[in-house]
Amino acid sequence: MSPQILNTAKPTPAPPAQRHHHPPPPKLGRRAASAAIAIAAAPALLSVSPAPSEAQEPEPIADADVAPAPAAAAAAPGPCLWELPVTATAFLDVSIGGEPAGRITVGLFGDASPAGASRFMSLVTGVGYRRKEFVKIVPGYVQHGGMVSYPAVPAVTDRLAAEADALRARCTTAGAGAGGGAVHAAAGAVSIVVRDPSLPPPKPKLVAKGGKLKVEEEQVGVVPNGTEFVVTTAAAPELDEAAVLVGRVLDGMDVVEKIAAVPTVRDNGGSPYFRVAKLIGDKRAVVAERGFNRPYTKIVVTNCGVLSKTD
């Protein structure tokens, strides 16, 4: 609208044409200046990016342009655990809190692990594992307490440990599958514990024998006796140094998962007081450590035995 129309109440002659001088823009703070720049730039940005409805469809890629999947990835072998032949089968019937939980069927590797498979078969027959408990549940595996009454015989445990080393070398050489050569690279591995990496080194002890003082080494903690076994619920490569693979679960992984779901005693190994006690070889720390990750509910092998074996 012109000034003449707006000024109808008191008409006056039009002033001579003058050049309009606009006042300088007000000074803006940093936030206001940023907002002004964003508002000014918005139309330019909108004009560059087309609306979704107007976006052009991508051109189809010819089959010749698609890179084929690497042959090694397409034919990657499974974990070493799956490649070993089963020579015998055994079973473990399990109860949780006094209620039957089901049966675990284990295929044993008599060719790849003759000493370990034989040891396991001898313990599932008779009164070996029967009426004995699972004592440890951690991410990756569950552990059975074995036969605490059996002595640790070095001739037996050393042979099992040597077999564990041979299997680890075999799987590493094969470079098998998802575990990158690890023996315990998948769920379902059944292994006998032959080493305990958490044990502190033996302590020198001064003893009197035959009227003479001698220095002997005293082992703090319980050395594995080759009867405890573990069943993996996921990849657990930390077991490669501690256990010898004897077989794998053929049926009953659902039972293993039920065991793994049982609540346990909290692991307090991160406490500074516990770490100091363990470092100085305090036996109370060793006893306390045995209770870590122990299930609150009794998990028992109610029956066990051998189902089949080859001659």
C-alpha positions in Angstrom: 0.0 0.0 0.0 1.2 3.5 -0.7 1.5 6.2 2.0 -1.3 8.2 0.4 -3.9 5.5 1.0 -2.8 4.9 4.6 -2.9 8.7 5.4 -6.5 9.4 4.3 -7.5 11.2 7.5 -5.4 14.3 6.8 -4.3 14.5 3.2 -1.0 16.4 2.6 1.0 17.0 -0.5 3.3 14.2 -1.3 6.9 14.9 -0.1 9.6 14.9 -2.6 11.1 11.6 -3.4 13.8 10.7 -1.0 16.1 7.8 -0.7 15.1 5.6 2.2 17.8 4.9 4.7 17.1 1.7 6.6 18.4 1.6 10.2 21.3 -0.8 10.8 20.2 -4.3 11.9 20.3 -5.0 15.6 23.2 -6.8 17.0 22.5 -10.5 17.6 23.9 -12.8 20.2 25.8 -16.0 19.2 22.7 -18.2 19.5 20.5 -15.7 17.6 23.1 -15.4 14.9 23.3 -19.1 14.5 19.6 -19.4 14.3 19.4 -16.7 11.7 22.1 -18.3 9.5 20.2 -21.7 9.8 16.9 -20.0 8.7 18.6 -18.3 5.8 20.3 -21.4 4.6 17.2 -23.6 4.9 15.7 -22.7 1.5 19.0 -23.5 -0.2 19.2 -26.9 1.6 15.7 -27.7 0.7 16.3 -26.9 -2.9 19.3 -29.2 -3.1 17.6 -32.3 -1.5 14.6 -33.6 -3.6 11.6 -34.8 -1.8 11.3 -38.6 -1.3 8.6 -38.9 -3.8 10.8 -37.2 -6.4 13.9 -39.2 -5.6 15.2 -41.2 -8.6 15.2 -45.0 -8.3 18.8 -46.4 -8.3 19.8 -48.1 -11.5 19.8 -51.9 -11.3 23.2 -53.5 -11.0 24.1 -56.0 -13.6 24.9 -59.5 -12.4 28.4 -59.2 -13.7 29.0 -56.2 -11.4 28.1 -58.2 -8.2 31.2 -59.4 -6.4 30.9 -63.1 -5.6 31.2 -64.3 -2.0 34.7 -65.5 -1.2 34.9 -69.3 -1.7 36.7 -69.7 1.7 33.8 -68.0 3.5 31.2 -70.1 1.7 32.9 -73.3 2.6 34.2 -72.4 6.1 34.5 -75.6 8.2 32.8 -75.9 11.5 34.6 -75.9 14.9 37.1 -78.7 15.5 34.5 -80.2 18.0 32.2 -81.2 15.1 34.9 -82.8 13.0 35.9 -85.5 15.5 34.3 -89.0 15.1 32.1 -90.4 17.8 33.1 -93.9 18.9 30.7 -94.4 21.9 27.7 -92.8 23.6 27.0 -92.3 27.3 24.1 -90.7 29.2 23.6 -88.4 32.2 20.1 -88.1 33.8 19.8 -84.8 35.7 17.5 -83.4 38.3 17.3 -79.8 39.4 15.9 -79.1 42.9 14.7 -82.7 43.1 12.7 -82.6 39.9 13.8 -84.5 36.8 15.3 -82.1 34.2 16.0 -84.6 31.4 18.8 -86.6 29.8 22.1 -85.5 28.3 23.5 -87.9 25.7 27.2 -87.6 25.1 29.1 -88.9 22.1 32.7 -89.8 23.1 35.8 -89.3 21.0 37.6 -92.6 21.6 40.0 -92.1 18.7 41.0 -88.5 19.2 41.0 -88.6 23.0 41.4 -92.3 24.0 42.6 -91.6 27.6 39.9 -88.9 28.2 37.1 -90.9 26.7 38.1 -94.0 28.6 38.2 -92.0 31.9 34.8 -90.6 31.3 33.3 -94.0 30.5 34.7 -95.5 33.6 33.1 -92.7 35.7 29.6 -92.9 34.2 29.5 -96.6 34.9 29.0 -98.0 38.4 28.8 -95.4 41.1 31.1 -92.8 39.5 29.1 -89.6 38.7 25.8 -91.0 40.0 24.3 -88.9 42.9 27.1 -86.2 42.4 26.4 -82.5 41.8 27.1 -79.7 39.4 29.1 -77.2 41.4 29.8 -74.2 39.1 27.9 -72.2 36.5 29.6 -69.4 34.6 29.0 -67.8 31.2 30.3 -70.3 28.7 30.1 -73.6 30.6 28.7 -75.6 33.6 31.0 -77.7 35.7 30.4 -81.0 37.6 32.1 -81.6 40.9 33.4 -85.0 39.9 34.7 -87.5 42.5 36.4 -85.7 45.3 37.3 -89.0 47.0 39.6 -89.9 44.1 43.2 -89.0 44.7 45.1 -86.9 42.2 47.4 -89.4 40.5 50.1 -87.6 38.5 50.4 -90.5 36.0 46.7 -90.1 35.1 46.4 -86.3 35.1 49.7 -85.9 33.2 48.5 -88.2 30.5 45.2 -86.4 30.2 47.0 -83.0 30.1 49.3 -84.3 27.3 46.2 -85.4 25.4 44.6 -81.9 25.9 47.8 -80.3 24.4 47.7 -82.7 21.4 44.1 -81.9 20.7 44.8 -78.2 21.0 47.6 -78.5 18.5 45.5 -80.5 16.1 42.6 -78.0 16.1 45.0 -75.1 15.8 46.7 -76.7 12.8 43.3 -77.4 11.2 42.3 -73.7 11.9 38.8 -75.0 12.1 35.8 -72.7 11.8 34.3 -70.2 14.0 36.7 -70.8 16.9 39.8 -70.0 14.9 41.3 -73.3 15.9 40.1 -73.4 19.6 39.0 -76.7 20.9 36.1 -75.3 22.9 34.8 -73.1 20.2 31.1 -74.0 20.4 28.4 -75.1 22.8 28.1 -78.8 23.5 31.8 -79.7 24.2 32.3 -82.2 27.1 35.7 -82.1 28.7 37.5 -83.3 31.8 39.3 -80.7 33.9 43.0 -81.5 34.2 44.5 -78.1 35.2 43.4 -75.2 37.4 44.8 -71.9 36.1 43.5 -70.1 39.2 45.7 -72.1 41.6 48.6 -70.1 43.1 52.1 -71.4 42.7 53.3 -73.8 45.4 54.7 -72.2 48.5 58.1 -73.2 50.0 57.7 -74.8 53.4 60.4 -75.7 56.0 59.8 -79.2 57.5 61.8 -81.5 59.8 62.4 -85.0 58.5 64.7 -87.5 60.0 66.2 -84.9 62.3 67.0 -82.6 59.4 65.3 -79.5 58.1 64.1 -79.6 54.5 62.4 -77.2 52.2 59.3 -78.6 50.5 56.7 -77.1 48.3 53.1 -76.9 49.6 50.3 -76.6 47.1 47.6 -74.2 48.3 44.2 -75.3 46.9 43.0 -78.5 45.4 44.8 -79.9 42.4 42.4 -81.4 39.8 42.2 -85.2 40.1 40.9 -85.8 36.5 37.2 -86.5 37.4 35.5 -83.1 37.2 33.9 -82.4 33.8 32.5 -79.3 32.0 29.9 -78.9 29.3 30.1 -75.7 27.3 27.0 -73.5 26.7 28.9 -71.2 24.2 32.5 -70.8 22.9 34.8 -71.0 25.9 38.4 -70.9 24.6 39.7 -70.3 28.2 39.1 -74.1 28.8 41.6 -75.1 26.1 44.4 -74.8 28.7 42.5 -76.4 31.6 40.5 -79.3 30.2 40.8 -82.2 27.8 38.0 -82.7 25.3 36.4 -86.1 25.6 33.1 -85.8 23.6 30.2 -83.6 22.6 26.5 -83.4 23.5 24.4 -85.4 20.9 21.1 -84.7 22.6 19.9 -82.8 25.6 21.4 -79.3 25.2 18.0 -78.1 26.5 18.9 -79.8 29.8 22.3 -78.1 29.8 20.6 -74.8 29.3 18.3 -75.5 32.2 21.4 -76.1 34.4 23.0 -72.9 33.1 19.8 -70.9 34.1 20.0 -71.8 37.8 20.9 -68.8 40.0 24.3 -68.9 41.6 26.4 -67.4 44.4 27.9 -64.0 43.3 31.6 -64.0 42.4 33.4 -61.7 44.8 36.8 -62.2 43.2 37.1 -58.5 42.4 37.2 -57.5 46.0 40.6 -56.0 47.0 40.4 -57.9 50.3 39.9 -61.2 48.5 42.7 -60.4 46.0 45.2 -59.8 48.8 44.2 -62.9 50.7 44.5 -65.0 47.5 47.9 -63.4 46.7 49.4 -64.3 50.1 47.9 -67.8 49.9 45.3 -67.4 52.6 43.4 -70.7 52.8 40.2 -68.9 53.7 40.3 -67.2 50.3 40.7 -70.6 48.6 37.7 -72.0 50.5 35.6 -68.9 49.7 36.5 -69.1 46.0 35.1 -72.6 45.8 31.7 -71.1 46.6 31.8 -68.5 43.9 29.3 -69.3 41.0 27.9 -72.3 42.9 24.2 -72.9 42.2 21.8 -72.2 45.0 19.7 -75.2 43.9 21.0 -78.8 43.9 21.7 -80.1 40.4 22.4 -83.8 40.6 23.2 -86.6 38.1 20.6 -89.1 39.2 21.7 -91.9 36.9 24.4 -92.4 34.2 25.9 -95.1 32.1 27.1 -96.2 28.6 24.6 -96.6 25.8 26.8 -98.0 23.1 30.5 -98.4 22.2 32.6 -99.8 19.4 35.0 -102.6 19.8 
